[in-house]
Amino acid sequence: PVRHPPPPPPLTSFRHPPPPPPIKSSSDHSPPPPTKSGSSKSNNSHKSSPSTPSNDNSGIVFIGVAVGAGLFLLVFVTLLVICCRRRKKKSNQKILYYQPREAKAGGGDQYYNSSMNRQWGVDGVKTTPSPGGGWGTPSPVPPAGAVGGGGGWGGQSSIPGQVLSGEVSSMSSGPQHTPLPPPSPNIGLGVNTGAFTYEELSTATGGFSQANLLGQGGFGYVHKGVLPNGKEIAVKSLKSGSGQGEREFQAEVEIISRVHHRYLVSLVGYCIARQQRMLVYEFLPNKTLEYHLHEKNLPVMDFPTRLRIALGSAKGLAYLHEDCHPRIIHRDIKSANILLDYNFEAKVADFGLAKLSTDNHTHVSTRVMGTFGYLAPEYASSGKLTEKSDVYSFGVMLLELITGKQPVDPTSAMEDSLVDWARPLLTRGLEDGNIGPLVDPGLENNYNQEEMKRMVACAAASIRHSARKRPKMSQIVRTLEGNSSLDDLNEGVKPGHSSIYALGGTTDYSKSSYDADMKKFRELALSSQD
């Protein structure tokens, strides 16, 4: 039988058009073709024409969203950076609080930190109340009739082993002032927004409690405090009665508060409470150089630590003398004023306090006892202290580090000071190189010979009789660092007139003059004990 071919596909496609394969594959996103389409070519033309604007619109929307998101992200980042900068700037300007690291076993603390210690020593002499006055354990509001020692805080009893450094003013009794009444003072002024009110400091120190007492002495009391944010501070209550006005005090503190250096204890604020002035310092947790050198039953400080403390103290003092504007004379350099952190980094404390204390013009006072052995000999005759007086005191402190001895032997009735004992040994040691008799036996010869010689040379040059022949602190720094020769310590000294070996025995300030001045010092110190 003859089979008839099926009808041609084109004729049936017009009646029942299936989706043409070319049109279906031309665009996945095109809608299905209309039922009445003339041809596949016409279908392609009808579909491609609407697909082009749709793709364009989708691309424009996507680009717009991306640009908008990018702009939003840029604005957000910009605002975040601005806020961070403002917060950082505000933090730098507001220097209220010191933020020490927590103590760690076997760990350390960075140099900040920083201020009052737990052991404030004055040549190893404990301060006790006397019938004529003096400083005892403070209370926030002294009871009636309490011994004030010339200050606004009363005294009750002394804390054994805790005495305050900074004996620039007299520790003897001064004029009795009316004690502060229970109501809080109404004046609280500060430095660079470092304002503290009486209430804040009283709360921080537990009402200036005896448990928080760090030390006491000629300048007043020092209490440890903790601020609401957990930061530790040291609050020094100065003796009142200086006669200094509020503006003058504020101006002096303004100068001190601008001094910031790695090896200086920073003043971070203050408070004026009627007649009472209080200074707020950063807190240093590891006591003083005096404590670690002379306290019994403590490990012997090794030589690298001694050298590091000497160098740090020298750098801090050099900054005060040569880089501060105006320059600052410390006036009371001693081992009790060198505070230490957990890494035994040294920081010089109590600089600038001489002008803030009472009896500024009193040169004959118990202060001589407090700093006897440190004060330059020319002070006894002139009553003036200069940068070179600080250099002399630093030289005495170097001798402490070298020998392990105190500036004055408390058992010798001050017949001989450390300087008098060490002077001939320094001369011989620098001439023949044998410095062994000078060195602390506790070191057991565990020290670098060259570095020890540099310390000895710096000490010898610093305690010269003649003030003008003593080196600058910057010269001492370079010598201790090993960046200059020992001959540089003789800069400005005429050859053969006074050398590092002669220790300043010169015509302008002879040994007889020195002996006379030291005798006067002893008489003043002994008379102040009466």
C-alpha positions in Angstrom: 0.0 0.0 0.0 1.1 3.5 -0.7 1.7 5.7 2.3 0.8 9.3 2.1 3.3 11.7 3.6 2.1 13.8 6.6 1.1 17.3 6.0 3.9 19.8 5.7 4.9 21.3 9.1 4.8 24.9 8.0 1.0 24.6 7.2 0.2 23.1 10.6 2.6 25.5 12.4 0.4 28.5 11.4 -2.7 26.8 12.8 -1.1 25.4 16.0 2.2 27.0 16.4 4.6 25.3 18.8 7.3 27.4 20.3 9.9 27.7 17.7 13.2 26.3 18.8 15.2 29.3 17.5 13.1 31.8 19.4 13.3 29.7 22.6 17.0 29.6 22.4 17.5 33.1 21.4 17.0 34.5 24.9 16.3 32.8 28.2 14.8 35.9 29.6 12.4 36.7 26.7 8.7 36.1 27.3 6.9 33.3 25.2 6.1 34.5 21.6 2.6 35.7 20.7 0.2 33.0 19.3 -0.1 34.9 16.0 3.3 35.5 14.7 4.1 35.8 11.0 7.3 34.0 11.0 10.3 33.1 13.2 12.0 36.2 11.9 9.1 38.4 12.9 9.0 36.6 16.3 12.7 37.4 16.8 12.2 41.0 16.0 9.2 41.3 18.3 11.0 39.7 21.2 14.4 41.4 21.0 13.0 44.8 20.9 11.5 44.8 24.5 14.4 42.8 26.0 17.0 45.5 25.4 15.4 48.2 27.6 14.7 45.6 30.3 18.4 44.6 30.5 19.5 48.3 30.6 17.1 49.1 33.4 18.3 46.2 35.5 21.9 47.3 35.0 21.2 50.9 35.9 19.4 49.8 39.1 22.3 47.5 40.0 24.9 50.2 39.5 22.8 52.7 41.4 22.5 50.3 44.4 26.3 49.7 44.3 27.1 53.4 44.2 24.7 54.1 47.0 26.1 51.4 49.1 29.7 52.6 48.4 28.8 56.2 49.3 27.1 55.1 52.5 30.1 53.0 53.5 32.5 55.9 52.7 30.4 58.3 54.9 30.3 55.8 57.7 34.0 55.2 57.7 34.7 59.0 57.5 32.4 59.6 60.5 34.0 56.8 62.4 37.5 58.1 61.8 36.4 61.6 62.9 34.9 60.3 66.1 38.0 58.3 66.9 40.3 61.3 66.4 38.1 63.5 68.5 38.0 60.9 71.3 41.8 60.5 71.1 42.4 64.2 71.1 40.1 64.6 74.1 41.9 61.8 75.9 45.2 63.4 75.3 44.0 66.7 76.6 42.4 65.3 79.7 45.3 64.0 81.7 43.4 63.3 84.9 44.1 59.7 85.4 47.1 57.5 85.2 46.4 54.1 83.9 48.9 51.6 85.3 49.1 48.0 84.3 48.0 45.4 86.8 50.9 43.8 88.7 51.8 40.4 87.4 53.8 37.8 89.1 57.3 38.1 87.8 56.1 40.7 85.3 56.6 44.4 85.1 55.0 47.6 84.5 55.9 50.2 81.9 57.5 53.5 82.9 54.1 55.1 83.4 53.2 54.9 85.7 54.4 56.1 88.0 54.1 58.3 91.5 54.1 58.2 95.1 55.7 55.2 96.8 54.9 53.1 99.8 58.2 54.0 101.4 59.1 57.6 101.7 62.5 57.8 103.4 64.6 60.7 104.5 68.1 59.4 104.9 66.7 56.5 106.8 65.5 58.7 109.6 61.9 58.1 110.7 59.7 61.0 111.2 57.9 61.1 114.6 55.7 63.7 116.1 57.3 66.1 118.5 55.9 68.3 121.2 56.8 71.3 119.1 55.1 70.1 116.0 55.8 67.7 113.2 53.7 65.4 111.0 51.9 62.4 112.1 49.3 60.1 110.7 46.6 62.3 109.1 42.9 62.3 109.4 40.6 64.0 106.9 39.4 66.4 109.6 41.9 66.9 112.5 40.5 66.8 116.0 40.6 69.9 118.1 44.0 70.4 119.6 45.8 68.0 117.3 49.4 68.8 116.4 49.3 70.3 113.0 53.0 70.8 112.3 52.1 74.0 110.5 49.7 72.3 108.2 46.0 71.9 107.9 46.0 68.2 108.8 46.3 67.0 112.3 48.8 64.4 113.5 48.1 61.4 115.7 50.8 58.8 115.3 53.5 58.0 112.9 53.6 54.9 110.7 56.8 53.0 111.3 59.0 52.8 108.3 57.0 55.3 106.3 58.3 58.8 106.0 58.0 61.4 103.2 60.7 62.7 101.0 61.0 66.3 99.8 62.2 68.1 102.9 62.6 71.4 101.2 60.5 73.1 103.9 60.8 73.0 107.6 59.4 70.0 109.4 59.4 71.9 112.7 56.3 73.5 114.1 54.9 76.4 112.3 52.0 78.7 113.0 49.0 76.8 114.1 46.1 77.1 111.6 42.5 76.4 112.0 41.8 72.8 110.9 39.5 72.1 108.1 35.9 71.8 109.2 33.8 68.7 108.3 32.1 70.3 105.3 33.9 69.8 102.1 35.9 72.8 100.7 34.2 74.7 98.0 37.1 75.2 95.6 38.3 72.6 93.2 40.6 73.8 90.4 42.7 71.8 88.1 45.4 71.8 85.4 44.4 71.2 81.8 41.0 69.9 82.9 42.7 67.9 85.7 40.3 69.3 88.2 39.6 67.3 91.4 37.1 68.3 94.0 37.7 67.6 97.7 34.9 65.1 97.6 36.5 63.2 94.8 39.9 62.9 96.5 38.3 62.1 99.9 36.3 59.3 98.3 39.3 58.0 96.4 41.5 57.8 99.5 38.8 56.4 101.8 38.5 59.7 103.6 42.3 60.1 103.7 42.4 57.1 105.9 45.5 55.8 107.8 45.2 52.5 105.8 45.9 54.5 102.6 48.7 56.5 104.0 51.8 56.1 101.8 54.1 58.6 103.6 54.5 61.8 105.6 57.1 64.5 106.0 58.0 68.1 105.5 55.7 68.6 102.5 52.7 66.9 104.1 51.0 63.6 103.6 50.7 61.2 100.7 47.7 58.9 100.4 47.0 56.3 97.8 43.7 56.7 96.1 41.6 54.7 93.6 39.3 56.6 91.3 35.8 55.3 90.3 37.3 53.9 87.1 39.8 51.9 89.0 42.8 54.0 88.3 45.3 54.4 91.1 46.6 57.8 92.1 48.8 59.4 94.8 47.4 62.4 96.6 49.9 64.7 98.3 48.4 67.1 100.8 50.8 70.0 101.1 51.4 71.8 104.4 49.3 75.0 104.5 50.4 78.4 105.7 52.8 79.3 102.8 50.9 82.5 102.3 50.9 81.8 98.6 47.7 82.9 96.9 45.4 80.8 94.9 46.5 82.3 91.6 50.2 82.0 92.4 49.8 78.4 93.3 47.7 77.7 90.2 50.4 79.3 88.0 53.2 77.2 89.6 51.2 74.0 89.3 50.4 74.9 85.7 54.1 74.9 84.9 54.8 71.6 86.6 51.8 69.9 85.0 53.2 70.6 81.5 56.4 68.5 82.3 56.0 65.1 80.8 58.9 62.7 80.4 59.5 59.0 80.6 61.7 59.4 83.7 59.7 62.0 85.6 56.7 61.4 87.7 53.8 63.3 86.2 51.5 65.7 88.0 48.0 65.0 86.7 45.9 67.3 88.8 45.3 69.3 91.9 42.7 70.7 94.3 42.6 73.9 96.3 40.5 73.5 99.4 40.5 76.7 101.3 43.9 76.8 102.9 44.7 73.3 101.9 46.5 72.4 98.6 46.5 68.9 97.2 48.5 67.5 94.3 47.5 64.4 92.4 50.2 62.3 90.9 50.4 59.1 88.9 51.0 56.1 91.1 54.2 54.1 91.1 53.9 50.7 92.8 57.5 49.6 93.5 58.5 52.0 96.3 61.8 54.0 96.1 65.4 53.5 95.3 66.2 54.2 99.0 64.0 51.4 100.1 65.5 48.8 97.7 69.1 49.9 98.5 68.9 50.2 102.3 66.0 48.3 103.6 67.0 45.2 105.5 66.1 41.6 104.5 65.8 42.5 100.8 67.7 40.9 97.9 70.8 42.8 96.8 70.0 45.0 93.8 72.1 43.7 90.9 74.4 46.0 88.9 72.5 46.2 85.6 69.5 47.4 87.6 71.6 50.0 89.4 73.0 51.3 86.2 69.6 51.5 84.6 68.2 53.5 87.5 71.2 55.8 87.4 70.8 56.4 83.7 67.0 56.9 83.9 67.3 59.4 86.8 70.1 61.3 84.9 67.9 61.6 81.8 65.0 62.9 83.9 67.1 65.5 85.6 68.8 66.5 82.4 65.3 67.2 80.9 64.4 69.4 83.8 67.7 71.4 83.6 68.1 71.7 79.8 64.9 71.0 77.9 62.1 72.5 80.1 61.0 76.1 79.6 61.4 77.5 82.1 64.1 75.4 83.5 63.4 73.5 86.7 65.8 73.0 89.5 64.8 70.0 91.6 66.5 71.1 94.8 66.0 67.8 96.6 67.6 64.9 94.6 67.9 61.9 96.8 67.3 58.2 96.6 64.0 58.6 98.4 62.8 60.8 95.5 63.5 58.1 92.9 60.4 56.0 92.4 60.4 52.6 90.7 57.9 50.7 88.7 57.7 46.9 88.5 60.5 46.9 85.8 62.6 49.0 88.1 62.4 51.9 85.7 63.3 55.0 87.6 61.2 58.2 87.7 62.2 61.4 89.5 59.6 62.7 91.9 58.8 65.9 93.7 60.4 68.3 91.2 59.1 71.8 91.5 57.7 71.4 95.0 60.1 73.9 96.6 58.0 76.8 95.3 54.8 75.3 96.4 55.8 74.6 100.0 55.7 76.6 103.1 58.7 78.6 104.5 60.3 79.0 101.1 62.8 81.5 102.3 63.8 79.5 105.4 67.3 78.0 104.8 68.0 76.9 108.3 65.5 74.2 109.3 65.0 70.5 109.8 65.3 70.3 106.0 69.1 70.2 106.6 68.6 67.0 108.6 66.3 65.6 106.0 68.8 66.1 103.1 72.1 66.2 105.0 74.6 64.3 102.9 72.9 65.3 99.7 73.1 69.1 99.7 75.9 70.8 97.9 78.4 72.5 100.3 78.0 75.9 98.8 74.4 76.0 100.0 75.6 76.4 103.6 77.3 79.7 102.7 75.1 81.1 100.0 71.6 79.6 100.8 71.1 79.2 97.0 70.5 76.1 95.0 71.3 75.8 91.3 71.5 73.2 88.6 75.0 72.4 89.8 73.6 71.8 93.2 71.3 69.1 91.7 74.4 67.6 90.0 76.1 67.4 93.4 73.1 65.6 94.9 73.0 63.3 91.9 76.6 62.4 92.5 75.8 61.5 96.1 73.0 59.2 94.8 75.5 57.6 92.4 77.7 56.9 95.4 74.8 55.2 97.0 74.3 53.0 94.0 78.1 52.2 93.8 78.7 51.6 97.5 75.4 50.5 98.8 76.0 52.9 101.7 73.7 55.6 103.0 74.7 59.3 102.6 75.0 59.7 106.3 75.7 56.8 108.7 73.0 57.1 111.4 75.4 55.6 113.9 78.2 58.0 113.4 76.5 61.2 114.7 77.2 62.6 111.3 80.9 62.9 111.8 81.5 61.6 108.3 79.3 61.7 105.3 79.4 59.2 102.4 81.1 61.9 100.3 83.9 62.4 102.9 84.5 58.7 103.1 84.5 58.1 99.3 86.5 61.1 98.1 90.0 59.6 98.7 88.9 56.3 97.3 87.5 57.9 94.2 90.8 59.7 93.6 92.9 56.6 94.0 90.5 54.4 92.0 90.4 56.7 89.0 94.2 57.1 89.1 95.2 53.4 89.4 92.0 51.8 88.2 91.3 49.9 91.4 87.7 50.7 92.2 87.1 47.6 94.3 87.2 49.3 97.7 84.3 51.5 96.6 82.0 48.9 95.3 79.2 47.4 97.3 80.5 44.0 98.7 77.0 42.7 98.2 77.5 42.6 94.5 80.3 40.0 95.0 82.2 41.4 92.0 79.3 40.7 89.6 79.5 43.9 87.6 80.9 45.2 84.3 84.2 46.8 85.1 84.0 49.4 82.4 80.5 50.4 83.2 81.3 50.7 86.9 84.3 52.9 86.1 81.9 55.2 84.2 79.6 55.4 87.2 82.6 56.1 89.5 83.9 58.8 87.2 80.5 60.5 87.0 80.2 60.5 90.8 83.6 61.9 91.2 83.0 64.8 88.8 79.6 65.5 90.2 80.8 66.0 93.8 83.6 68.5 93.0 84.0 71.2 95.5 83.5 73.9 92.9 80.0 74.1 91.5 81.0 75.5 88.2 83.4 72.7 87.6 80.8 70.0 87.9 79.5 68.6 84.6 76.0 69.1 83.2 73.5 66.4 83.5 73.5 65.8 79.8 77.3 65.1 79.9 76.7 62.6 82.7 74.0 60.9 80.6 76.3 60.6 77.6 79.1 59.2 79.8 76.8 56.6 81.5 75.6 55.5 78.1 79.2 55.1 76.9 78.8 57.7 74.2 81.5 60.0 75.4 84.9 59.6 77.0 85.6 60.3 80.6 87.6 63.3 79.6 84.4 65.0 78.5 83.5 65.3 82.2 86.4 67.8 82.4 84.8 70.2 79.9 85.3 73.7 81.1 88.0 72.8 83.6 91.4 74.2 83.1 94.1 71.6 82.6 96.0 71.1 85.9 93.6 73.4 87.8 90.9 70.8 88.6 90.6 67.5 87.0 88.4 64.5 87.5 91.0 63.1 89.8 91.5 66.3 91.9 87.7 66.3 92.7 87.6 70.1 92.6 90.2 71.1 95.2 90.6 74.5 93.7 91.5 78.0 94.8 87.9 79.4 94.2 86.5 76.8 96.6 89.2 75.2 98.7 89.0 72.2 100.9 89.1 74.4 103.9 86.1 76.3 102.7 84.4 73.0 102.0 85.2 71.7 105.5 83.9 74.9 107.1 80.6 74.6 105.2 80.2 71.0 106.1 80.8 71.8 109.7 78.1 74.5 109.5 75.8 71.9 108.0 76.4 69.5 110.9 75.8 72.2 113.5 72.5 73.2 111.8 71.4 69.6 111.5 72.2 68.8 115.1 70.6 72.0 116.4 67.4 71.1 114.5 67.0 68.0 116.5 66.7 69.9 119.7 
